[in-house]
């Protein structure tokens, strides 16, 4: 009897367990449902006639797997070379005279170009000029006092509490003070003019440069050693590249780098930057060390302080898929594609992941298999055909 009860209980337990499993697996809702999925491998293909291929000028090349040099792209800064800034100062005290027009900040000057002519002032004449200015200041102060007395005397006469004689005496004092002030100003002008002797000293540009700042004007009297104009040479620039200290040894410091503007495409060629002996510089807050390169800036494309991208060569080589740079296409969302020839006269668009550009080749992390043929010349025309812009 007891054994029969045990059999019945076990049977009931098995039935309930089975029902629970069916309920969980059969009625539980799925977390997501994808309707009519389309894979990139099933994108639209383009079939062309032989005549259409000829008119489009299609050229295909095979995808290769090569051993290539590796690079690393990091942020960098353009800097003016050490000693590029030149401050032109007055060698002696004198009066500045501009040849025609004073160069403006940002304008270009050539080697030997006359910037200012400095007419020196002799020491004795300089002392006379100082005495004349002091006498002129005293005469102006006396004139001011005489003018105030005259106004007070006129007001007293109007009020009926002042005498006419006092007003006349005040007016006479004002006339004398005014004459003394004018004479003192004339003596100042005469002292300065007599102190200027000779044809002057020419202040010329020492080299082809750009005017950075102008500190003086035509006719200004300056003391010896006063800055007159600042020049900076931008024909050659430095590239300062902060690199993480843990990766600094992986950089090939004997090879040239490439400089790209922030607006350049990933496949841009950039500007060549040659390695140079680096001054010891590092930043402990970012755990980085600075590498320096020299750039030919004769076309004035770069400015001091400009932020750029630096493509640095790494030591050693690595295998990678390689396609011609001309085969790359970019859509409106930043995606990169190539057109692969699936079979004769049939082409399909395939996404690729570019990791680097070396000369005219693009290195891919993801793309067509080695041996597949991609379109180089005519790829843009196929893009237009696919989306209805071409015929």
Secondary structure, DSSP 4 states (H G I P E B T S, - for coil): -HHHHHHHHHHHHHHHHHHHHHHHHHHPPPS----S---GGG--EEE--HHHHHHHT--EEE-EEEEEEEEEEEEEEEEEPTT-EEEEE-SSSEEEE-SSSPPPTT-EE-TT-EEEEEEEB-HHHHHHHHHHHHHHHHHHHHHHHHHHHHHHHHHHHHHT-S-HHHHHHHHHHHHHHHHHHHHHHHHHHHHHHHHB-SS-EEEE-SSSEEEEEE---TT-EE-TT-EEEEEE--SEEEEEEEEEGGGGGGB-TTS-EEEE-TTS-TT---EEEEE-PPP--EETTTTEEEEEEEEE-TT----TT-EEEEEEEEEEEEEEEEEEGGG-EE-TTS-EEEEEEEETTEEEEEE-EEEEEETTEEEEEE-SPTT-EEE-TTHHHHHHHHTTS--
